[in-house]
Amino acid sequence: MPTASGQMIDKLAADGKVVTTALDKMQDYLAKAGDPPSKDAIEKLAAQFKLFSPRIDKFAKEILLKPPIFADEAAYTLVRKLLTATMAGVAKTAKVVAAEQEAAKKAVTVKVISAAKSECLIKDKKMAQALKMVADGTKGRAGPADKDTKEYNHIHIGGNAKYNLLFQPGKKIVLGTLDFHLDSSCSDAQKKEIKKVAGRSGGTVTLVISGDDISEG
């Protein structure tokens, strides 16, 4: 019966250790990052490797026996094939993780009044850009002023004058959004809405903007 050589098994075991180390690092990353886009791929690779890695260990231990036992070539070939596929998956996922880690370094955070969370925590790159502007200290546009309304500034989200992000000037705290043009000609109903949003207070949540993605910190 054909068997795998000791050199073939040594190489298999060495590659298995490389995969183990890489997956351990990825799982440490998951523990810190929470729920990144790469999570499913990492968990799938770890589960896949767990199914056949004991056979790698078995082959490696058996060649150290006296006399050594060399794995059946067919059994070795199957495990080698599985490990090679897993190595390719690990290499691909490692690039995704590296990109996520780089993006995280460039991520910015901004405080948002809790009442405005649902208005801002959305999948919209224009909103992400507006939130970044607040985080970066952009002054935006003042007012329009009204004696009964708390001071606020606003940004046209995506350059749209009818979609505005209101925030507290100087504090970098987001108050919420309004979907009409803010100027002195606003109707009484619109002024009431402005007063409501501009006057928001209380607890805040932290939003994290990484690229075009918005998440809760």
Secondary structure as the mmCIF struct_conf table of DSSP 4:
data_model
#
loop_
_struct_conf.conf_type_id
_struct_conf.id
_struct_conf.beg_label_comp_id
_struct_conf.beg_label_asym_id
_struct_conf.beg_label_seq_id
_struct_conf.end_label_comp_id
_struct_conf.end_label_asym_id
_struct_conf.end_label_seq_id
STRN STRN1 THR A 3 THR A 3
HELX_RH_AL_P HELX_RH_AL_P1 GLY A 6 ALA A 33
BEND BEND1 ASP A 35 ASP A 35
TURN_TY1_P TURN_TY1_P1 PRO A 37 SER A 38
HELX_RH_AL_P HELX_RH_AL_P2 LYS A 39 GLU A 62
TURN_TY1_P TURN_TY1_P2 ILE A 63 LEU A 64
BEND BEND2 LEU A 65 PRO A 67
HELX_LH_PP_P HELX_LH_PP_P1 PHE A 70 ALA A 71
STRN STRN2 ASP A 72 ASP A 72
HELX_RH_AL_P HELX_RH_AL_P3 GLU A 73 LYS A 105
TURN_TY1_P TURN_TY1_P3 LYS A 106 LYS A 106
STRN STRN3 VAL A 108 ILE A 113
HELX_RH_3T_P HELX_RH_3T_P1 SER A 114 ALA A 116
HELX_RH_AL_P HELX_RH_AL_P4 LYS A 117 CYS A 120
BEND BEND3 LEU A 121 LYS A 123
HELX_RH_AL_P HELX_RH_AL_P5 LYS A 125 ALA A 135
TURN_TY1_P TURN_TY1_P4 ASP A 136 GLY A 137
STRN STRN4 ARG A 141 ALA A 142
TURN_TY1_P TURN_TY1_P5 LYS A 147 ASP A 148
BEND BEND4 THR A 149 THR A 149
STRN STRN5 ASN A 153 HIS A 156
HELX_RH_3T_P HELX_RH_3T_P2 ILE A 157 GLY A 159
TURN_TY1_P TURN_TY1_P6 ALA A 161 LYS A 162
BEND BEND5 TYR A 163 TYR A 163
STRN STRN6 ASN A 164 GLN A 168
TURN_TY1_P TURN_TY1_P7 PRO A 169 LYS A 172
STRN STRN7 ILE A 173 LEU A 178
BEND BEND6 ASP A 179 PHE A 180
BEND BEND7 ASP A 183 ASP A 183
TURN_TY1_P TURN_TY1_P8 SER A 184 SER A 185
HELX_RH_AL_P HELX_RH_AL_P6 ASP A 188 ALA A 198
TURN_TY1_P TURN_TY1_P9 GLY A 199 GLY A 199
BEND BEND8 GLY A 202 GLY A 202
STRN STRN8 THR A 204 SER A 210
TURN_TY1_P TURN_TY1_P10 GLY A 211 ASP A 212
STRN STRN9 ASP A 213 GLU A 216
#
